[in-house]
Amino acid sequence: MRRILVLAMAVLVAAGVMAPAPAATAPTAPYCGITWGSLAKTSPLTTSAPITNLRAGRHECFDRLVFDLGAPAVPFPGQGVGFDVRYVPVVIQDGSGEPIPLAGGAFLQVNVHANAYDANTGAPTYTPADRTRAVNVTGFATFRQVYFAGSFEGTTTVGLGVRARLPFRVFTLAGPGTGTRLVIDVAHRW
């Protein structure tokens, strides 16, 4: 019976009445090997190291936002650079609760558990010339705007406008010098 069914299907395909079964396609590899996802990334750690700079860079597969901190991030066991980075419908300024207007199709709220001022003197350690455009991201593939919302009670808030909701990762690096960097990479595509 099965032979008759297979033979009948072959005759119908040859006659052009029935299309052949589609060939199985190989699964596609992730873009640039990126498997980060777009869910929130968090770390509850805190540091007394102040933020001293905010900068961005373009890479082949992602755009990068870097927070420079002026001291080692792990002076004591259990301490380090803490953060909460997530996609939100609107970025909210810590303290006031005011919405932050951003360019882009999706918005990352970046809360870094570090001050942008000296905890002893209150003097700013990072002050951009234009807080609404804290870093020039003109020509970037993914980034649209970096908005420095300021520091409030041990947390510094930055709004990052991006082209679309794309995969991202967050991690820390040692340096430059004795400092530390908090890095946020956002992929150019899925």
PEDA-V438419 format. One record per residue. RES is the residue in one letter. PHI is phi in whole degrees, -180 to 180 (* if undefined). PSI is psi as a letter, one per 40 degrees, with the letter a starting at -180 (* if undefined). BURIAL is # if it has 9 or more other ideal C-beta (glycine too) atoms within 8 Angstrom, else .. Layout:
res phi psi burial
RES PHI PSI BURIAL
RES PHI PSI BURIAL
This chain:
res phi psi burial
M * d .
R -65 d .
R -63 d .
I -66 d .
L -64 d .
V -64 d .
L -63 d .
A -64 d .
M -66 d #
A -63 d .
V -65 d .
L -66 d #
V -66 d #
A -63 d .
A -79 e .
G 83 e .
V -79 d .
M -129 h .
A -81 i .
P -67 i .
A -63 h .
P -65 i .
A -72 i .
A -67 h .
T -103 i .
A -72 i .
P -64 i .
T -85 i .
A -75 i .
P -64 i .
Y -55 h #
C 53 f .
G 75 e .
I -75 h #
T -130 f .
W -73 d #
G 84 i .
S -123 e .
L -80 i .
A -57 i .
K -119 h #
T -140 i #
S -147 h #
P -82 e .
L -65 i #
T -133 i #
T -143 i #
S -94 e .
A -70 h #
P -81 i #
I -75 h #
T -114 e #
N -163 i .
L -136 h #
R -148 i .
A -139 i #
G -146 i .
R -102 h .
H -126 i .
E -60 d .
C -112 e .
F -157 i #
D -102 i #
R -125 h #
L -112 h #
V -126 h #
F -102 h #
D -91 h #
L -113 i #
G -81 e #
A -155 i #
P -57 i #
A -80 e #
V -126 g .
P -73 d #
F -134 i .
P -57 h .
G 86 e .
Q -109 i #
G 174 a #
V -83 h #
G -95 i #
F -161 i #
D -142 h #
V -124 h #
R -158 i #
Y -76 h #
V -137 i #
P -66 d .
V -151 h .
V -80 h #
I -111 h #
Q -74 h #
D -63 h #
G 97 c .
S -89 d .
G 77 e .
E -74 i .
P -72 i .
I -107 h #
P -74 h .
L -133 i #
A -80 i .
G 124 i #
G -95 e .
A -150 i #
F -133 h #
L -102 h #
Q -93 h #
V -112 h #
N -112 h #
V -106 h #
H -81 g #
A -158 i #
N -88 i #
A -106 f #
Y -151 i #
D -74 h #
A -65 d .
N -83 d .
T -105 e .
G 82 e .
A -71 h .
P -62 i .
T -105 e #
Y -147 h #
T -141 h .
P -72 i #
A -63 d .
D -136 h .
R -64 d #
T -76 d .
R -134 g #
A -61 d #
V -133 h #
N -77 h .
V -115 f #
T -59 h .
G 86 e .
F -73 i #
A -71 d .
T -115 d #
F -70 h #
R -117 d #
Q -162 i #
V -120 h #
Y -113 h #
F -88 h #
A -87 e #
G 105 a #
S -113 i #
F -151 h .
E 50 f .
G 83 e .
T -128 h #
T -106 h #
T -111 h #
V -131 h #
G -98 h #
L -119 h #
G -85 h #
V -126 i #
R -59 d #
A -159 i .
R -72 h .
L -124 i #
P -62 i #
F -146 i #
R -137 i .
V -136 h #
F -159 i .
T -114 i #
L -135 i .
A -77 i .
G 90 i .
P -72 i .
G 61 b .
T -92 e .
G -82 a #
T -138 i #
R -124 h #
L -101 h #
V -117 h #
I -125 h #
D -108 h #
V -122 h #
A -63 i #
H -75 d #
R -163 i .
W -76 * .
